[in-house]
Amino acid sequence: GGGDVCALMARLLQYAETPQYMRKALFPRHRDLRLAGLLAPLDAPHHVKKGEWSRFREGVVLTKNAGSVKGAKSRGALVNCGLVREV
């Protein structure tokens, strides 16, 4: 029905609107997204690239305790915000 098409469009738009480095963490595998990689990436202002400076970045928390990660110097959370390393 029409609801299925609306759900598909909503899922595709949410996926495209999410910065590429966050997609794997935020979107579980779904049949609607199997060909989403063919979509052209958005050049949205909040999709900050690795080499670009920005006062703010979107990120996703990877671990709750950075102290449990080999080489981590302090306790806290690790966040992937699209840089070369997690912060």
Wavefront OBJ file of the C-alpha trace (Angstrom):
o trace
v 0.000 0.000 0.000
v 0.850 3.685 0.074
v 2.174 3.451 3.631
v 4.972 1.154 2.483
v 6.113 3.686 -0.114
v 6.019 6.497 2.457
v 8.062 4.423 4.923
v 10.593 3.632 2.182
v 10.953 7.297 1.241
v 11.276 8.343 4.888
v 13.967 5.718 5.519
v 15.927 6.723 2.393
v 15.740 10.431 3.248
v 16.827 9.800 6.853
v 19.737 7.716 5.577
v 20.810 10.343 3.028
v 20.537 13.139 5.609
v 22.849 11.328 8.033
v 26.591 12.039 7.629
v 28.302 9.062 5.973
v 30.576 8.242 8.927
v 27.534 7.819 11.212
v 25.366 5.622 8.998
v 26.768 2.217 9.928
v 26.263 2.888 13.640
v 22.779 4.367 13.309
v 21.123 2.253 10.604
v 20.812 -1.509 10.977
v 20.795 -3.543 7.785
v 17.445 -3.225 6.090
v 16.215 -4.369 2.694
v 15.068 -0.821 1.885
v 18.664 0.400 2.189
v 20.390 -2.342 0.167
v 20.893 0.019 -2.802
v 21.120 3.270 -0.817
v 24.871 3.372 -1.456
v 24.064 4.277 -5.067
v 22.508 7.575 -3.945
v 24.703 10.623 -4.476
v 25.945 11.982 -1.128
v 24.392 15.232 0.051
v 26.671 18.240 0.256
v 24.856 19.549 3.327
v 26.529 22.097 5.620
v 26.276 19.731 8.601
v 28.069 16.971 6.677
v 31.536 18.221 7.620
v 34.370 16.404 5.852
v 37.562 15.175 7.572
v 39.731 18.037 6.334
v 37.214 20.781 7.058
v 37.277 22.807 10.252
v 34.035 23.285 12.077
v 33.247 24.598 15.529
v 30.660 21.811 15.929
v 30.456 18.268 14.562
v 27.824 15.572 14.753
v 29.045 12.314 16.187
v 28.049 8.934 17.498
v 29.246 7.436 20.801
v 31.211 4.248 20.122
v 32.036 3.034 23.640
v 30.911 4.079 27.075
v 34.310 3.530 28.694
v 37.312 4.744 26.698
v 39.596 3.414 29.455
v 38.791 -0.116 28.295
v 40.135 0.650 24.805
v 43.821 -0.155 24.280
v 45.870 3.049 24.178
v 43.165 5.261 25.686
v 44.605 7.678 28.244
v 41.501 8.495 30.263
v 38.077 7.272 31.199
v 35.118 8.538 29.282
v 33.411 7.897 25.973
v 34.855 7.638 22.479
v 32.942 9.478 19.756
v 33.225 9.118 15.979
v 32.669 12.600 14.610
v 34.224 12.115 11.177
v 37.830 12.914 12.071
v 40.872 10.696 11.472
v 40.632 9.476 15.094
v 37.822 9.137 17.576
v 37.661 11.812 20.271
l 1 2 3 4 5 6 7 8 9 10 11 12 13 14 15 16 17 18 19 20 21 22 23 24 25 26 27 28 29 30 31 32 33 34 35 36 37 38 39 40 41 42 43 44 45 46 47 48 49 50 51 52 53 54 55 56 57 58 59 60 61 62 63 64 65 66 67 68 69 70 71 72 73 74 75 76 77 78 79 80 81 82 83 84 85 86 87
